[in-house]
Amino acid sequence: MSAERSSTPLVYSCSGASSAAQMANHLALQLDRTGSAEMSCIAGVGGDVSSLVRTAKSGRPIIALDGCPLHCVAHILGRHGLAPTRHYDLSCMGVKKRAHEDFDRAEAVHLLDEIEEDLRALRTGDSPGTEPPRANSTPVCGLAESGEI
């Protein structure tokens, strides 16, 4: 693995049926496509697929995108002793969970900008605003951190 790839954060997202879950998945895909992170498969980690668990445990920074307070992504990572470097709970960021509806694309663009700004600040060590809660606490609103990217 190249040094550049080994420092690129992994991103795991919820991808359930609700609009919030699909937004989380969309945001992860966008982070992957822009090169801000490399998307990996949380279902594979949850299913104990050895190659995917190995990737998750590789020591790379981990971004978790959960669509709702159930925090499925964070719980799956926790089953393997992993805590995300950044944990974003979209419900705390104002995203409404709706069944049988698509997510709001304009809202997704806005949140992607916020997340990318936060990740840039982490990489440079210049975290904006107030200090987010630590990963060993429940993310209260938006994100939690357990380290630097």
Backbone as numpy.savetxt, mean C-alpha at the origin, in Angstrom:
# Nx Ny Nz CAx CAy CAz Cx Cy Cz
19.17 -9.60 -8.63 18.32 -8.43 -8.63 19.21 -7.20 -8.63
18.92 -6.22 -9.49 19.72 -5.01 -9.56 19.52 -4.18 -8.30
20.50 -3.31 -8.01 20.40 -2.46 -6.82 19.19 -1.54 -6.92
18.92 -1.02 -8.13 17.76 -0.14 -8.30 16.47 -0.88 -7.99
16.33 -2.09 -8.51 15.11 -2.86 -8.27 15.00 -3.26 -6.80
16.14 -3.59 -6.18 16.08 -4.04 -4.79 15.68 -2.92 -3.83
15.81 -1.66 -4.25 15.38 -0.57 -3.38 13.99 -0.05 -3.74
13.44 -0.53 -4.86 12.09 -0.14 -5.25 11.10 -0.79 -4.30
10.21 0.00 -3.69 9.23 -0.60 -2.78 8.31 -1.59 -3.48
7.88 -2.57 -2.74 6.82 -3.47 -3.21 5.50 -2.85 -2.81
4.48 -2.98 -3.64 3.15 -2.49 -3.28 2.17 -3.65 -3.35
1.38 -3.77 -2.31 0.33 -4.79 -2.22 -0.99 -4.06 -2.01
-2.03 -4.54 -2.71 -3.32 -3.86 -2.57 -4.45 -4.84 -2.38
-5.47 -4.30 -1.75 -6.77 -4.95 -1.70 -7.28 -5.00 -3.14
-8.07 -5.99 -3.47 -8.69 -6.02 -4.80 -10.06 -6.69 -4.72
-10.77 -6.41 -3.63 -12.10 -6.98 -3.44 -13.12 -6.38 -4.39
-14.38 -6.65 -4.12 -15.46 -6.29 -5.04 -15.94 -4.85 -4.91
-15.68 -4.19 -3.80 -16.21 -2.84 -3.58 -15.46 -1.80 -4.41
-16.06 -0.63 -4.50 -15.42 0.48 -5.21 -14.11 0.88 -4.52
-14.07 0.85 -3.20 -12.86 1.20 -2.47 -11.74 0.19 -2.73
-12.09 -1.07 -2.76 -11.10 -2.12 -3.04 -10.54 -1.97 -4.44
-11.40 -1.70 -5.39 -10.94 -1.54 -6.77 -10.10 -0.28 -6.93
-10.39 0.76 -6.15 -9.53 1.95 -6.18 -8.15 1.61 -5.63
-8.09 0.85 -4.54 -6.80 0.45 -3.98 -5.99 -0.31 -5.02
-6.63 -1.22 -5.73 -5.95 -1.98 -6.77 -5.48 -1.05 -7.90
-6.34 -0.13 -8.31 -5.99 0.83 -9.36 -4.77 1.67 -8.95
-4.77 2.14 -7.71 -3.64 2.95 -7.23 -2.35 2.14 -7.24
-2.42 0.89 -6.82 -1.23 0.03 -6.85 -0.73 -0.16 -8.27
-1.64 -0.38 -9.20 -1.25 -0.52 -10.60 -0.57 0.74 -11.11
-1.10 1.90 -10.75 -0.51 3.16 -11.19 0.88 3.36 -10.59
1.06 3.02 -9.32 2.39 3.11 -8.70 3.37 2.20 -9.42
2.90 1.02 -9.83 3.73 0.08 -10.57 4.09 0.65 -11.95
3.10 1.17 -12.65 3.32 1.65 -14.02 4.24 2.86 -14.07
4.20 3.70 -13.03 5.07 4.89 -13.00 6.47 4.57 -12.47
6.66 3.36 -11.96 7.95 2.99 -11.41 8.16 3.42 -9.96
7.11 3.96 -9.34 7.22 4.36 -7.93 7.31 3.16 -7.01
6.76 2.03 -7.46 6.77 0.79 -6.68 6.60 -0.37 -7.66
6.87 -1.57 -7.18 6.63 -2.77 -7.98 5.49 -3.54 -7.33
4.42 -3.73 -8.09 3.26 -4.43 -7.54 3.55 -5.92 -7.45
3.16 -6.50 -6.34 3.24 -7.94 -6.17 1.87 -8.44 -5.73
1.75 -9.74 -5.54 0.45 -10.38 -5.37 0.16 -10.73 -3.90
-0.76 -9.97 -3.29 -1.11 -10.23 -1.89 -1.87 -11.55 -1.75
-2.63 -11.94 -2.77 -3.34 -13.23 -2.70 -2.34 -14.38 -2.63
-1.24 -14.26 -3.36 -0.21 -15.29 -3.32 0.49 -15.35 -1.98
0.71 -14.19 -1.37 1.30 -14.16 -0.02 0.32 -14.81 0.96
-0.95 -14.46 0.85 -1.97 -15.05 1.72 -2.13 -16.54 1.50
-1.89 -16.98 0.26 -2.00 -18.40 -0.08 -0.71 -19.17 0.15
0.27 -18.53 0.77 1.55 -19.15 1.10 2.31 -19.67 -0.12
2.20 -18.98 -1.26 2.97 -19.33 -2.46 4.43 -18.94 -2.17
5.31 -19.93 -2.13 6.66 -19.71 -1.61 7.42 -18.60 -2.33
7.36 -18.53 -3.65 8.11 -17.49 -4.36 7.59 -16.09 -4.02
6.29 -15.96 -3.83 5.71 -14.66 -3.50 5.95 -14.27 -2.05
5.96 -15.25 -1.15 6.31 -14.98 0.24 7.78 -14.57 0.32
8.64 -15.24 -0.45 10.06 -14.89 -0.49 10.25 -13.44 -0.95
9.51 -13.04 -1.99 9.59 -11.66 -2.47 9.17 -10.70 -1.37
8.07 -11.00 -0.70 7.59 -10.13 0.38 8.61 -10.00 1.50
9.35 -11.08 1.77 10.33 -11.09 2.86 11.73 -10.68 2.41
11.85 -10.13 1.20 13.15 -9.80 0.63 13.84 -8.61 1.29
13.14 -7.91 2.17 13.74 -6.76 2.83 13.47 -5.43 2.14
12.77 -5.50 1.01 12.42 -4.26 0.32 11.32 -3.53 1.09
11.26 -2.20 0.97 10.16 -1.47 1.60 8.82 -1.99 1.07
7.80 -1.98 1.92 6.47 -2.49 1.54 5.44 -1.39 1.73
4.64 -1.18 0.69 3.51 -0.27 0.72 2.25 -1.13 0.72
1.38 -0.91 1.68 0.10 -1.63 1.75 -1.03 -0.65 1.48
-1.89 -1.00 0.53 -3.06 -0.18 0.19 -4.32 -0.97 0.53
-4.98 -0.58 1.61 -6.24 -1.21 2.00 -7.39 -0.27 1.68
-8.46 -0.82 1.13 -9.61 -0.01 0.76 -10.53 0.31 1.91
-10.49 -0.50 2.97 -11.44 -0.30 4.07 -10.80 -0.69 5.40
-11.51 -0.47 6.50 -10.95 -0.75 7.83 -10.73 -2.23 8.14
-11.11 -3.13 7.26 -10.82 -4.54 7.51 -9.32 -4.82 7.44
-8.58 -4.01 6.70 -7.12 -4.09 6.60 -6.63 -5.48 6.19
-7.26 -6.06 5.19 -6.89 -7.40 4.73 -5.42 -7.50 4.31
-4.93 -6.48 3.59 -3.54 -6.51 3.15 -2.60 -6.53 4.35
-2.81 -5.63 5.29 -1.94 -5.57 6.47 -2.01 -6.88 7.27
-3.19 -7.47 7.38 -3.32 -8.73 8.12 -2.60 -9.88 7.42
-2.69 -9.93 6.10 -1.98 -10.99 5.36 -0.48 -10.84 5.56
0.03 -9.63 5.45 1.46 -9.41 5.68 1.83 -9.82 7.11
0.99 -9.46 8.06 1.25 -9.79 9.46 1.34 -11.28 9.72
0.58 -12.07 8.97 0.65 -13.54 9.11 2.05 -14.06 8.84
2.83 -13.29 8.07 4.19 -13.69 7.73 5.23 -12.86 8.48
4.79 -12.19 9.54 5.71 -11.41 10.35 6.18 -10.13 9.70
5.42 -9.63 8.74 5.81 -8.42 8.02 4.91 -7.25 8.39
5.52 -6.08 8.51 4.76 -4.84 8.71 5.08 -3.92 7.54
4.08 -3.29 6.95 4.35 -2.40 5.83 5.15 -1.18 6.26
6.00 -0.72 5.37 6.72 0.53 5.60 5.72 1.68 5.61
4.77 1.62 4.70 3.66 2.57 4.64 2.36 1.80 4.48
1.37 2.15 5.29 0.05 1.50 5.21 -0.99 2.58 4.99
-1.63 2.55 3.84 -2.66 3.52 3.49 -4.03 2.85 3.60
-4.89 3.40 4.44 -6.27 2.94 4.57 -7.13 3.97 3.85
-7.62 3.62 2.67 -8.36 4.59 1.86 -9.62 5.10 2.54
-10.22 4.29 3.41 -11.43 4.75 4.10 -11.12 5.94 5.00
-9.93 5.99 5.56 -9.52 7.13 6.38 -9.12 8.33 5.54
-8.99 8.12 4.26 -8.63 9.20 3.34 -9.86 9.72 2.61
-11.04 9.34 3.11 -12.29 9.87 2.56 -12.97 9.02 1.51
-12.40 7.86 1.18 -12.97 7.00 0.15 -14.15 6.22 0.73
-15.26 6.28 0.06 -16.46 5.54 0.47 -16.45 4.16 -0.17
-16.83 3.17 0.62 -16.92 1.78 0.14 -18.34 1.54 -0.36
-18.45 1.26 -1.67 -19.77 1.05 -2.27 -19.78 -0.27 -3.04
-20.85 -1.01 -2.86 -21.01 -2.26 -3.62 -21.61 -1.95 -4.98
-21.23 -2.73 -5.96 -21.82 -2.67 -7.31 -21.63 -1.31 -7.98
-20.57 -0.59 -7.62 -20.27 0.71 -8.24 -18.78 0.80 -8.53
-18.45 1.61 -9.54 -17.05 1.90 -9.83 -16.55 2.99 -8.90
-15.24 3.07 -8.75 -14.65 4.13 -7.94 -14.62 5.43 -8.74
-14.47 6.53 -8.03 -14.41 7.86 -8.62 -13.00 8.10 -9.16
-12.86 8.20 -10.47 -11.54 8.36 -11.10 -10.84 9.64 -10.67
-11.58 10.74 -10.54 -10.97 12.01 -10.12 -10.41 11.89 -8.70
-11.15 11.20 -7.83 -10.69 10.97 -6.47 -9.41 10.12 -6.48
-9.36 9.14 -7.37 -8.18 8.28 -7.47 -6.95 9.08 -7.91
-7.13 9.99 -8.87 -6.02 10.82 -9.33 -5.48 11.66 -8.17
-6.38 12.25 -7.41 -5.99 13.07 -6.25 -5.23 12.23 -5.22
-5.74 11.05 -4.90 -5.09 10.19 -3.91 -3.74 9.69 -4.40
-3.64 9.38 -5.69 -2.36 8.94 -6.25 -1.32 10.04 -6.07
-1.70 11.28 -6.34 -0.78 12.40 -6.13 -0.34 12.49 -4.67
-1.28 12.35 -3.75 -0.95 12.40 -2.31 0.01 11.28 -1.91
-0.27 10.08 -2.38 0.56 8.92 -2.03 1.96 9.07 -2.63
2.03 9.48 -3.90 3.35 9.64 -4.53 4.15 10.74 -3.84
3.49 11.82 -3.43 4.18 12.90 -2.70 4.71 12.37 -1.37
3.92 11.58 -0.67 4.35 11.00 0.60 5.54 10.07 0.39
5.50 9.26 -0.65 6.61 8.33 -0.92 7.88 9.07 -1.31
7.74 10.15 -2.09 8.91 10.97 -2.44 9.53 11.57 -1.17
8.67 12.08 -0.30 9.15 12.67 0.95 9.86 11.63 1.81
9.35 10.42 1.84 10.01 9.35 2.60 11.39 9.04 2.04
11.48 8.98 0.71 12.77 8.66 0.09 13.81 9.73 0.39
13.39 10.99 0.48 14.33 12.08 0.74 14.46 12.39 2.22
13.65 11.73 3.05 13.69 11.96 4.49 13.02 13.25 4.92
12.18 13.80 4.04 11.50 15.07 4.31 10.01 14.84 4.36
9.55 14.09 5.38 8.14 13.73 5.49 7.29 14.97 5.76
6.26 15.22 4.91 5.45 16.42 5.07 4.45 16.29 6.22
4.04 17.42 6.75 2.94 17.44 7.72 3.29 16.77 9.03
2.28 16.25 9.67 2.46 15.63 10.98 2.98 14.21 10.83
3.62 13.77 11.85 4.16 12.41 11.88 3.03 11.40 11.90
3.00 10.45 10.95 1.95 9.44 10.96 2.17 8.43 12.08
1.13 7.71 12.45 1.29 6.69 13.49 2.21 5.57 13.03
2.85 4.92 13.96 3.75 3.80 13.65 2.95 2.58 13.22
3.62 1.68 12.46 2.94 0.51 11.90 2.44 -0.44 12.97
3.07 -0.45 14.13 2.60 -1.37 15.17 1.34 -0.86 15.84
0.88 0.33 15.44 -0.41 0.82 15.89 -1.39 0.72 14.73
-2.66 0.75 15.03 -3.66 0.72 13.98 -3.64 2.04 13.25
-3.56 2.03 11.91 -3.57 3.30 11.19 -4.89 4.02 11.48
-4.78 5.21 12.00 -5.97 5.95 12.37 -6.54 6.65 11.16
-5.70 7.30 10.39 -6.23 8.02 9.25 -5.21 8.10 8.14
-5.34 7.25 7.16 -4.53 7.36 5.97 -3.34 6.45 5.92
-2.40 6.57 6.85 -1.20 5.80 6.69 -0.51 5.56 8.01
0.32 4.58 7.98 1.19 4.30 9.12 2.54 3.96 8.55
3.58 4.20 9.29 4.90 3.90 8.79 5.66 3.03 9.78
6.57 2.22 9.24 7.42 1.44 10.12 8.88 1.66 9.76
9.16 2.52 8.82 10.54 2.76 8.43 10.61 3.72 7.27
11.80 3.88 6.74 12.02 4.81 5.63 12.20 4.03 4.34
11.82 4.68 3.26 11.99 4.06 1.93 13.27 4.59 1.34
